[in-house]
Amino acid sequence: MLMAERGAASHTVSAYARDLSDFLTFLATKKTAAAAASADHVRAYLEVLAADGLAPTSRARKLSAIRQFFRFLLAEGVRTDDPTSAIDSPKRGRPLPKVLSLAEVETLIGTAKEACASAPDGSPRRRAYRLNALLETLYASGLRVSELVALPRNVLAVDDRVLTIKGKGARERLVPLNDVAREALSAYLGVMAQEPALKASPFLFPTGDGGQHMTRQRLGQELKTLALEAGLDPARVSPHVLRHAFASHLLERGANLRTVQQLLGHADISTTQIYTHVIEERLRRLVEEHHPLAKVKLTKPR
């Protein structure tokens, strides 16, 4: 159902499968089937997870999968009720996303460009231009890393100023590209055209033999290596951090929250609003570090 009706990604389906398998295993120890499970069973399962030290966010994710499962059983007529309807999700604090400053992003991009200029011919040169194109496209568009690495070769064929992205839930959106990203992609395609094995690849960012697209893990590794070369902490640099930077930098410069939501492909604007909290936190720290009264302990007058 998740795949056929909701267009869920394979990673999402696998996560649901793991969470539900774990829950069904717990029910089996209680000699209970899903069709007969009660709210008390679900609460007992959550208590076991908490006792095992599972974080509230992980428990909330598992409960979400269980909710969807029981709603499915209800819709299919397997059950006449939903035992999770009266169960509250574990309270969880939402951590603010990591974001690079504009200067740090410029340093990262500048290092990638320098690598293009100094890379020797052949595969090293192609990889350097590929990373530069990936970096420019990611920061210019805010794509999810899975969307970026899987871009088809013909995505730029109709109009290289706009990318048509098929994101989560099979929802399509249009994402504009700036001139710098388009130039980086054009230069990369020019270098890639010199390798016959890659000409027939259906992917914009193929692997060495052209048969598959670059993996998310590989891009993450290359970005961390680039961060070291740029003098940045590699622990703070990842494809998702650059997506965060794209969103927060747009909002800092006055972009509309709804527009950023559409560009990121968020189904719910509350997901996008987290970036406004990032900006508020940054402003608070700025005041605390630089305001003349921030470090002075004020005492009440007698």
C-alpha positions, 0 to 999 in steps of 0.5 A, spaced: 500 500 500 505 504 501 508 503 495 502 503 490 498 508 493 502 513 496 509 512 492 513 511 498 520 511 497 524 504 498 528 507 504 521 509 507 518 502 506 524 498 509 523 503 515 516 501 516 518 494 515 523 494 520 519 497 525 512 493 524 516 487 524 519 489 531 512 490 534 509 484 531 515 480 534 513 483 541 506 481 540 508 474 539 511 474 545 504 476 548 501 471 544 497 476 541 496 478 533 495 484 530 488 483 529 487 483 536 492 487 539 489 493 544 492 500 546 495 496 552 499 492 548 501 498 544 503 502 551 507 496 553 511 496 547 513 503 548 514 502 555 519 497 553 522 501 548 523 507 553 526 502 558 531 500 553 534 507 552 531 508 545 530 516 544 523 519 544 524 521 537 525 514 535 519 511 539 515 517 536 517 514 529 516 507 531 509 509 534 507 513 527 509 506 523 504 502 528 499 508 527 499 507 519 499 500 520 492 499 524 489 505 520 490 500 514 487 494 518 481 498 519 480 501 512 481 494 510 476 491 515 481 487 518 479 491 525 473 495 527 477 500 531 484 503 532 488 502 538 493 507 537 487 513 537 488 514 544 495 514 545 500 520 545 506 520 541 512 521 546 514 528 547 520 530 543 525 536 543 526 538 535 533 539 534 535 545 530 538 543 524 546 544 523 547 550 518 553 553 515 554 560 514 555 564 507 562 565 508 563 557 510 559 555 504 563 560 499 570 557 502 567 550 500 565 552 493 571 556 492 575 550 494 571 545 489 573 550 483 580 550 485 580 543 485 577 543 478 583 548 475 588 543 478 586 536 477 590 532 472 586 529 465 582 523 466 578 520 471 580 525 477 578 531 472 571 528 471 570 527 479 573 534 480 568 537 475 562 533 478 563 535 485 563 542 483 557 541 479 554 537 485 555 542 490 553 548 486 547 545 484 545 543 491 546 549 494 542 553 488 536 548 489 536 545 496 535 538 493 534 532 497 541 528 496 537 522 493 533 527 488 540 530 486 544 524 485 539 520 481 537 526 476 536 523 469 541 526 464 535 529 460 533 533 466 536 539 463 534 538 455 528 542 455 530 548 459 536 548 463 534 554 467 529 549 471 529 542 474 523 538 474 523 534 481 519 528 483 520 528 490 517 524 496 510 521 495 511 522 487 510 529 488 513 534 482 515 541 483 519 546 479 526 548 482 530 554 478 537 554 477 542 560 478 547 562 472 553 559 477 550 552 477 548 552 470 555 554 468 558 548 473 553 543 470 555 545 463 562 545 464 562 538 468 558 535 462 563 538 457 568 534 461 564 528 461 563 528 454 570 526 453 569 519 456 566 515 451 563 510 456 559 515 460 556 518 453 550 513 453 549 513 461 541 515 463 544 519 469 546 526 470 551 524 475 553 516 473 559 512 476 565 510 473 562 505 468 555 509 467 551 504 469 549 507 476 548 513 479 552 516 484 550 514 491 548 518 497 554 515 501 559 517 496 557 524 495 557 525 503 564 522 503 567 527 497 564 533 501 567 531 507 574 530 504 573 537 500 571 540 507 578 538 510 581 541 504 577 547 505 579 548 513 572 546 515 570 541 520 568 535 516 563 533 521 559 539 520 559 538 512 554 534 509 549 534 503 543 535 508 547 541 511 547 544 505 540 543 504 539 547 510 544 552 508 540 553 502 533 554 506 536 558 512 540 563 507 534 564 503 530 566 509 535 570 512 535 575 506 527 575 506 524 570 502 517 568 503 516 561 507 511 558 503 516 559 497 521 556 501 517 550 502 515 549 495 522 549 493 524 544 498 518 540 497 515 540 504 508 537 504 507 541 511 509 548 512 511 546 519 517 542 517 520 549 513 518 553 519 524 550 523 529 554 519 526 560 522 528 558 529 535 557 526 535 564 524 532 566 531 537 562 535 543 565 531 541 572 532 540 571 540 547 568 540 550 574 536 547 579 541 549 575 547 556 575 544 557 582 542 552 586 545 556 590 551 550 589 556 550 581 554 556 579 559 554 584 565 550 581 570 545 586 572 543 587 579 536 589 582 536 596 585 536 596 593 
